[in-house]
Amino acid sequence: MSKLNINKIRNNKSGKDFISGINSKVILDSVTKLNPYYLARYNPVMFTVEVGFFLVLFIAIFPNISS
């Protein structure tokens, strides 16, 4: 490797850029979009997936109730 390539690897800040890119607005928007009311209104397919996930999770946690 040349010295130029080694310097590029050492100066790579993509990990820091990724972490600094996550701010409170992004996290808040992510949580807001998981809201069932939001999903039912704007994305009914993902709402169905979310309901199915919680149904399967409930059956997995309490297997004796379903039989």
Protein Blocks (a to p, Z undefined) as FASTA:
>chain_A
ZZklmmmmmmpcklmmmmmmpcfklmmmmmmmmpmklmmmmmmmlmmmmmmmmmmmmmmm
mmmlmZZ
